[in-house]
Amino acid sequence: MNKKILHSILLVALLLPIAVFGQTIDSMAAAIATQVVAVGTWIVVIMWVVAGVMFLMAAGDPGKLGAAKTGLFAAIGGTILIILATGAIGFIERSFGIQMK
């Protein structure tokens, strides 16, 4: 229960400045999209580093290699997701004529 409250407070603290300083829906959407892509990018970078370290630490152990492969596939999936999200933001901007920058 306490973890849910803590996560909610951290999420509000992260997004509140965006909502307060955003003057229009367009600027709020742009700020939120920028923050989500930035945080997602950092998470993916950390996933790549962790997967690499897991491969180095596996030392031929099949169980550890399996976990490292799973981490690698998660990092690849996260990278693809961030690339698609960035493309989707650009597509939405062009489709609806929204200036998000």
ZAMARGU-4260 file (C-alpha; in steps of 0.2 Angstrom, whole numbers, plus 5000, padded with zeros to 4 digits):
<rodrens>
0) 5000/5000/5000 | 5014/5012/5004 | 5023/5009/4988 | 5007/5014/4978 | 5006/5030/4988
5) 5025/5034/4985 | 5024/5030/4967 | 5008/5041/4965 | 5017/5055/4974 | 5032/5054/4964
10) 5022/5053/4948 | 5012/5069/4953 | 5029/5078/4957 | 5036/5073/4940 | 5021/5079/4930
15) 5014/5094/4941 | 5027/5106/4934 | 5022/5101/4916 | 5004/5104/4920 | 5007/5120/4929
20) 5018/5129/4916 | 5009/5122/4901 | 4998/5136/4894 | 4988/5126/4881 | 4983/5108/4878
25) 4996/5107/4864 | 5010/5113/4875 | 5005/5102/4889 | 5004/5087/4877 | 5021/5092/4870
30) 5029/5093/4887 | 5022/5076/4892 | 5027/5067/4876 | 5045/5074/4878 | 5046/5069/4896
35) 5039/5051/4892 | 5052/5049/4878 | 5066/5056/4888 | 5062/5044/4903 | 5059/5030/4891
40) 5076/5033/4883 | 5085/5032/4899 | 5076/5017/4905 | 5081/5008/4888 | 5099/5014/4890
45) 5100/5006/4907 | 5092/4990/4901 | 5106/4989/4887 | 5119/4991/4901 | 5111/4978/4912
50) 5109/4966/4898 | 5127/4968/4893 | 5133/4965/4911 | 5122/4950/4913 | 5131/4942/4898
55) 5148/4946/4905 | 5143/4939/4922 | 5135/4923/4914 | 5152/4914/4911 | 5143/4900/4902
60) 5130/4896/4914 | 5114/4891/4904 | 5102/4899/4917 | 5111/4915/4918 | 5113/4916/4899
65) 5094/4913/4897 | 5091/4928/4909 | 5103/4938/4899 | 5095/4934/4883 | 5078/4939/4890
70) 5086/4955/4896 | 5093/4958/4879 | 5076/4955/4870 | 5068/4967/4882 | 5081/4980/4878
75) 5078/4978/4860 | 5059/4979/4862 | 5061/4995/4872 | 5072/5002/4859 | 5059/4998/4846
80) 5045/5005/4857 | 5054/5022/4859 | 5058/5023/4841 | 5040/5020/4836 | 5034/5032/4850
85) 5045/5046/4843 | 5038/5042/4825 | 5020/5042/4832 | 5023/5059/4839 | 5029/5066/4823
90) 5014/5057/4814 | 5001/5065/4825 | 5010/5082/4824 | 5009/5081/4805 | 4991/5073/4804
95) 4983/5086/4815 | 4993/5101/4812 | 4999/5102/4830 | 5015/5112/4833 | 5022/5103/4848
100) 5039/5111/4848
</rodrens>
